[in-house]
Amino acid sequence: MAASEPRRAPRGEVPADEPPVDPHAVQRRIRRERAKRRARSEHRREQRLAGLRFLVLISVLVFVTLFLSLSIWEKIGSLFGL
């Protein structure tokens, strides 16, 4: 016996063993892809904002550290006459 060829249904007929196509599947797929794209862009935006917040926080901490260091140094200098 030769290799069996796949059976094909005549045009316009759906084979009984194949499930019918969901008419709303395309719209759901489009909505899902748009939601994924929107989530990726929001994630990138949140990452940029997090980086900016980090730099602002580090800058404030460096400024406070310098201010306190210079203030303490001035008090020590006036106390000991340096």
C-alpha positions in Angstrom: 0.0 0.0 0.0 1.4 3.4 -0.9 1.7 6.2 1.6 -1.8 7.5 2.4 -2.6 11.0 1.4 -4.4 13.3 3.7 -8.1 13.5 3.1 -9.4 16.8 2.0 -13.0 18.0 2.2 -14.6 19.4 -0.9 -14.6 23.2 -1.1 -17.1 24.9 1.1 -17.5 21.9 3.4 -16.0 21.7 6.9 -14.9 18.2 7.9 -16.9 16.9 10.9 -13.7 16.3 13.0 -12.5 19.9 12.8 -14.0 22.3 15.3 -15.8 25.4 13.9 -13.8 28.6 13.7 -14.7 31.1 16.5 -15.9 34.3 14.8 -14.6 36.5 17.6 -11.2 34.9 17.8 -9.6 37.5 15.6 -10.9 40.4 17.6 -9.8 38.8 20.9 -6.3 38.2 19.4 -6.1 41.8 18.3 -7.1 43.1 21.7 -4.6 40.8 23.4 -1.8 41.9 21.2 -2.7 45.6 21.8 -2.8 45.0 25.5 0.7 43.3 25.4 2.1 46.2 23.3 0.6 48.7 25.8 2.0 46.8 28.8 5.5 46.7 27.2 5.4 50.5 26.6 4.1 51.2 30.1 6.8 48.9 31.5 9.5 50.9 29.6 8.0 54.2 30.8 8.0 52.9 34.4 11.6 51.8 34.2 12.6 55.3 32.9 10.7 57.0 35.7 12.3 54.6 38.3 15.8 55.5 37.0 15.0 59.2 37.2 13.6 58.8 40.8 16.8 56.9 41.7 19.0 59.7 40.4 17.0 62.4 42.2 17.2 60.4 45.5 21.0 59.9 45.1 21.5 63.6 44.4 19.5 64.6 47.4 21.4 62.2 49.6 24.7 63.4 48.3 23.7 67.1 48.9 22.5 66.3 52.5 25.7 64.4 53.2 27.9 67.3 52.0 25.8 69.8 53.9 26.1 67.9 57.1 29.8 67.2 56.6 30.6 70.9 56.0 28.4 71.9 59.0 30.1 69.5 61.3 33.5 70.5 60.0 32.7 74.1 60.7 31.5 73.4 64.2 34.6 71.3 64.9 36.8 74.1 63.5 35.2 76.7 65.7 35.3 74.5 68.8 39.0 73.5 68.5 40.2 76.7 66.8 41.4 75.0 63.5 
